[in-house]
Amino acid sequence: MSEMKWISVAKRLPEIGYCGYSEKVLITIKDGNIIRTCTGVYEKSERRGKPVERWIEDFCGRIIRFEVAAWMPLPEPYKEED
């Protein structure tokens, strides 16, 4: 299993796939002194002829209005051993 590491959004953003969205990833959100982690997707598309780049929280589909500092791919799903 490869080592999981946080990737700064200043260095690299997730790869955009089907319909202008990334795969679901873990993200770290900074809201002043509060730092939290959740899952989300990165969107890079066009809406009404204007470019759109934003993070969307996976759980409720809300647009994230705070600073996303870093992200990392999700780990492989759990598999029971034989």
C-alpha positions, 0 to 999 in steps of 0.5 A: 500500500502506498503512503498517503500524503496531503497535497497542497492545493497551491502545488496541485489540484485533483485531476478533473474527470467526467463532466468537469469533476474530480474523483471524491477526495479528502480535503482540509478546510481552514475557517479562521482558527478552525481546521476540519477534514471532510470529503469533497470533489473539485469542479472545473467547468463552465456555467452559462458561458463562464468558467467555474472552479470550486470545491463541493462538500460531498456529504451535502453538496454545498459549495465550500466557501472557506479556504481548502488548504490540502487534499489527498486521494481516498484510501482503498476500500476495506476488503475482508481477508480470506 
